[in-house]
């Protein structure tokens, strides 16, 4: 093969490289990429099994792969050519143009390319067969859609369909007249009323507040004294049982010290926040919890 490859995606520039019989001239090679995904188009040879290698030629003459063209037509409200912004809808009926997938190796490929480059007629084939835009009152072909275009003039054969469309109810009004669906509670086990009552219960809030106050005002001294008592009590008990004498700290002095520590711990605990109260569920009544902070002797 010789010569520079053809890279233009304008199909009208391809036609001189085809013989009148439809095959590609000797020494000509195409290296055309899709203008959207930049993948090679199968022009010189058939596509393997990739949809991106097959291509569509828009009415303006620009070529893109089938996958990108289909996506472009589906997502655009009023599709136009990505390169030249040429229209891709019929001016009267507003339906999208129908594109034919092409690939290399097709018989009469040159004729298929030439037929794709043409002026868009005002009506699509379906509307033209029905006698005008919406002439038969039937739905458009699959793949066609109607953008928001000005209402075109109707032909003589479309009068019956026009009357049917004018008398049809507006679907937006039909949806707006639907009764709102009642909302179900979020939990299937607990009704919404009981959930709200539990969260708005003043007794629950007061109980939590008293618990927080008691924890916040709990003194540190009784805790330290309790730790000292738990450590010294077994030591003193063992020394008394085995007769171990400590001249610096006799057992009587240790017992007196432990008794004083215990009383100081009880006095410090008595000045803390008021005790919590038991709360009866569902009735709201309270039963005060009896607590005794009187001095207790130390049993050794």
C-alpha positions as CSV (number, residue, x, y, z in Angstrom):
1,X,0.0,0.0,0.0
2,X,1.2,3.5,-0.7
3,X,0.1,7.1,0.0
4,X,-1.1,8.8,3.1
5,X,-4.0,7.2,5.0
6,X,-7.4,8.9,5.0
7,X,-8.2,10.2,8.5
8,X,-11.0,12.7,7.9
9,X,-14.4,11.7,9.5
10,X,-16.3,13.6,6.8
11,X,-17.6,10.8,4.6
12,X,-18.0,13.0,1.5
13,X,-14.2,13.0,1.3
14,X,-14.2,9.2,1.1
15,X,-16.2,8.8,-2.0
16,X,-13.4,9.6,-4.5
17,X,-11.5,6.6,-3.1
18,X,-14.1,4.1,-4.1
19,X,-14.4,2.5,-7.5
20,X,-17.8,2.8,-9.3
21,X,-18.4,-0.8,-8.5
22,X,-18.3,0.1,-4.8
23,X,-15.0,-1.4,-3.6
24,X,-12.0,0.6,-2.3
25,X,-9.3,1.5,-4.8
26,X,-6.0,-0.2,-4.6
27,X,-3.5,1.5,-2.3
28,X,-6.1,3.4,-0.3
29,X,-6.3,2.8,3.4
30,X,-8.6,4.4,5.9
31,X,-7.5,5.3,9.4
32,X,-10.6,7.2,10.6
33,X,-11.3,7.5,14.3
34,X,-14.6,8.2,16.0
35,X,-14.8,11.9,16.9
36,X,-16.2,11.1,20.4
37,X,-14.4,8.0,21.7
38,X,-11.4,8.1,19.4
39,X,-11.7,4.4,18.4
40,X,-11.0,3.3,14.9
41,X,-13.9,2.8,12.5
42,X,-14.1,-0.4,10.4
43,X,-14.1,1.0,6.9
44,X,-11.4,-1.0,5.0
45,X,-12.4,-4.3,6.6
46,X,-15.4,-5.7,8.4
47,X,-15.9,-5.1,12.1
48,X,-14.7,-7.9,14.3
49,X,-17.4,-8.0,17.0
50,X,-17.1,-4.6,18.5
51,X,-20.0,-2.2,18.2
52,X,-17.6,0.8,18.4
53,X,-16.0,-0.3,15.1
54,X,-19.3,-0.1,13.2
55,X,-20.1,3.4,12.2
56,X,-23.0,5.7,11.4
57,X,-22.9,8.5,8.9
58,X,-25.0,11.5,9.9
59,X,-27.0,13.4,7.2
60,X,-24.4,16.1,7.3
61,X,-21.7,13.6,6.3
62,X,-19.8,13.2,9.6
63,X,-19.1,9.6,10.8
64,X,-19.1,8.3,14.3
65,X,-19.2,4.8,15.8
66,X,-22.6,3.2,16.4
67,X,-22.2,3.2,20.2
68,X,-21.4,6.9,20.6
69,X,-24.1,7.9,18.0
70,X,-26.8,5.9,19.8
71,X,-25.8,7.3,23.2
72,X,-25.7,10.8,21.7
73,X,-29.2,10.5,20.2
74,X,-30.7,9.1,23.4
75,X,-29.3,11.7,25.9
76,X,-29.7,14.9,23.8
77,X,-33.0,16.6,24.1
78,X,-32.6,18.1,20.6
79,X,-29.7,16.2,19.0
80,X,-27.4,17.8,16.5
81,X,-24.1,16.7,14.9
82,X,-21.2,17.0,17.4
83,X,-19.0,18.5,14.7
84,X,-21.1,20.9,12.7
85,X,-24.3,21.2,14.8
86,X,-26.4,20.1,11.9
87,X,-29.9,19.0,13.0
88,X,-30.7,15.3,13.5
89,X,-34.5,15.7,13.7
90,X,-37.2,16.1,11.1
91,X,-38.3,19.7,11.0
92,X,-42.1,19.1,10.9
93,X,-42.8,15.9,12.9
94,X,-39.9,16.4,15.3
95,X,-38.8,12.8,15.3
96,X,-35.2,11.8,15.3
97,X,-33.6,10.7,12.1
98,X,-33.0,7.0,11.5
99,X,-29.4,6.0,11.0
100,X,-28.1,2.8,9.3
101,X,-25.1,1.0,10.8
102,X,-22.3,0.5,8.3
103,X,-19.0,-1.4,8.2
104,X,-16.3,-2.4,5.8
105,X,-16.8,-5.4,3.6
106,X,-20.5,-4.5,2.9
107,X,-21.7,-4.9,-0.6
108,X,-22.3,-1.5,-2.3
109,X,-20.6,0.3,0.6
110,X,-20.1,3.3,-1.5
111,X,-23.8,3.6,-2.4
112,X,-24.7,3.2,1.3
113,X,-22.3,6.0,2.3
114,X,-23.7,8.2,-0.5
115,X,-27.3,7.5,0.5
116,X,-26.6,8.5,4.1
117,X,-25.4,12.0,3.1
118,X,-28.7,13.7,2.3
119,X,-31.0,16.5,3.3
120,X,-33.4,15.6,6.1
121,X,-37.0,15.5,4.9
122,X,-39.6,17.4,6.9
123,X,-41.4,14.2,7.9
124,X,-40.1,10.8,9.0
125,X,-41.3,7.8,6.9
126,X,-43.9,6.8,9.5
127,X,-45.5,10.3,9.6
128,X,-45.4,10.6,5.9
129,X,-47.2,7.3,5.4
130,X,-49.9,8.4,7.9
131,X,-50.5,11.6,5.9
132,X,-48.7,14.2,8.0
133,X,-47.4,14.8,11.5
134,X,-49.4,12.6,13.9
135,X,-51.8,12.0,11.0
136,X,-52.7,8.5,12.1
137,X,-52.8,9.2,15.8
138,X,-50.5,6.2,16.4
139,X,-47.3,6.1,18.4
140,X,-44.0,6.8,16.6
141,X,-41.6,4.1,15.7
142,X,-39.3,2.6,18.5
143,X,-36.3,4.8,18.9
144,X,-38.1,7.9,17.8
145,X,-39.0,10.7,20.3
146,X,-40.6,14.0,20.1
147,X,-38.7,17.0,21.4
148,X,-40.3,20.2,22.6
149,X,-40.7,21.9,19.2
150,X,-43.3,24.4,18.0
151,X,-46.5,22.8,16.9
152,X,-46.2,22.2,13.1
153,X,-49.0,22.7,10.6
154,X,-51.1,19.6,10.2
155,X,-51.8,18.1,6.7
156,X,-55.3,17.3,5.5
157,X,-54.9,13.7,6.6
158,X,-54.1,14.5,10.2
159,X,-57.3,16.2,11.2
160,X,-58.7,13.1,13.0
161,X,-55.5,12.6,15.0
162,X,-55.4,16.3,15.9
163,X,-59.0,16.2,17.3
164,X,-58.1,13.1,19.3
165,X,-55.0,14.8,20.8
166,X,-57.0,17.9,21.7
167,X,-59.7,15.9,23.5
168,X,-57.2,13.7,25.4
169,X,-56.9,14.5,29.1
170,X,-53.7,16.1,30.3
171,X,-51.5,13.4,32.0
172,X,-50.1,16.0,34.4
173,X,-53.5,16.9,35.7
174,X,-54.3,13.2,36.2
175,X,-51.1,12.7,38.3
176,X,-51.8,15.8,40.4
177,X,-55.3,14.6,41.3
178,X,-54.0,11.4,42.9
179,X,-54.6,11.2,46.6
180,X,-51.4,11.2,48.7
181,X,-50.4,7.9,50.2
182,X,-50.5,7.7,54.0
183,X,-47.1,7.3,55.5
184,X,-46.4,4.2,57.5
185,X,-44.5,4.3,60.8
186,X,-40.8,3.7,60.5
187,X,-40.8,0.8,63.0
188,X,-43.3,-2.0,62.4
189,X,-43.2,-3.0,66.1
190,X,-43.6,0.3,67.9
191,X,-46.4,2.7,66.8
192,X,-45.3,6.2,66.0
193,X,-47.4,7.7,68.9
194,X,-45.6,5.6,71.5
195,X,-42.2,6.4,70.0
196,X,-43.0,10.2,70.3
197,X,-44.4,9.8,73.8
198,X,-41.2,8.0,75.0
199,X,-39.0,10.7,73.6
200,X,-41.1,13.5,75.0
201,X,-41.5,12.0,78.5
202,X,-40.5,14.5,81.2
203,X,-39.9,11.8,83.8
204,X,-37.3,10.2,81.5
205,X,-35.5,13.5,81.0
206,X,-35.5,14.2,84.8
207,X,-34.2,10.7,85.5
208,X,-31.3,11.1,83.1
209,X,-30.5,14.6,84.6
210,X,-30.4,13.2,88.1
211,X,-28.1,10.3,87.0
212,X,-25.8,12.7,85.3
213,X,-25.7,15.0,88.4
214,X,-24.9,12.2,90.7
215,X,-22.1,11.0,88.5
216,X,-20.7,14.5,88.2
217,X,-20.8,15.3,91.9
218,X,-19.4,12.0,93.1
219,X,-16.4,12.8,95.3
220,X,-13.0,11.3,94.7
221,X,-12.1,10.9,98.4
222,X,-14.5,8.0,99.3
223,X,-13.1,6.1,96.3
224,X,-9.5,6.6,97.4
225,X,-10.4,5.6,101.0
226,X,-12.2,2.5,99.8
227,X,-9.1,1.5,97.9
228,X,-6.9,2.0,100.9
229,X,-9.3,0.0,103.1
230,X,-9.3,-2.9,100.6
231,X,-5.5,-2.9,100.7
232,X,-4.9,-2.6,104.4
233,X,-7.7,-4.8,105.8
234,X,-6.1,-8.1,104.8
235,X,-2.7,-7.0,106.0
236,X,-4.0,-6.1,109.4
237,X,-6.1,-9.3,109.6
238,X,-3.1,-11.4,108.9
239,X,-0.8,-9.6,111.3
240,X,-3.4,-10.1,114.1
241,X,-3.8,-13.8,113.3
242,X,-0.1,-14.7,113.2
243,X,0.9,-12.3,116.0
244,X,3.2,-10.2,113.9
245,X,4.1,-7.1,115.9
246,X,5.1,-3.8,114.4
247,X,6.6,-1.5,117.0
248,X,6.1,1.5,114.8
249,X,2.4,0.7,114.1
250,X,0.7,-1.6,116.6
251,X,-2.5,-3.5,115.6
252,X,-4.7,-1.3,117.9
253,X,-3.5,1.8,116.0
254,X,-4.2,0.2,112.7
255,X,-7.7,-0.8,113.7
256,X,-8.4,2.7,114.9
257,X,-7.1,4.1,111.6
258,X,-9.2,1.8,109.5
259,X,-12.3,2.6,111.5
260,X,-11.8,6.4,111.0
261,X,-11.2,5.9,107.3
262,X,-14.4,3.9,107.0
263,X,-16.4,6.6,108.8
264,X,-14.9,9.4,106.7
265,X,-15.8,7.5,103.5
266,X,-19.4,7.1,104.7
267,X,-19.7,10.8,105.6
268,X,-18.3,11.9,102.2
269,X,-20.8,9.6,100.4
270,X,-23.8,11.0,102.3
271,X,-23.3,14.5,101.0
272,X,-23.6,13.5,97.3
273,X,-26.6,14.1,95.1
274,X,-30.0,12.7,96.1
275,X,-30.5,9.1,95.2
276,X,-32.2,7.9,92.1
277,X,-35.8,6.9,92.3
278,X,-37.4,3.9,90.8
279,X,-39.8,4.7,88.0
280,X,-42.8,2.5,87.3
281,X,-43.3,2.0,83.5
282,X,-46.6,3.2,81.9
283,X,-48.1,4.6,85.2
284,X,-45.6,7.4,85.9
285,X,-45.5,6.9,89.7
286,X,-42.2,7.0,91.6
287,X,-41.1,4.9,94.5
288,X,-38.2,6.5,96.4
289,X,-35.3,4.2,96.9
290,X,-34.3,3.8,100.6
291,X,-30.6,4.3,101.2
292,X,-28.9,4.3,104.6
293,X,-25.7,6.2,105.0
294,X,-25.4,5.7,108.8
295,X,-22.0,4.8,110.3
296,X,-21.3,1.1,110.2
297,X,-18.8,-0.6,112.5
298,X,-15.9,-2.4,111.0
299,X,-16.0,-6.1,111.6
300,X,-12.6,-7.7,111.8
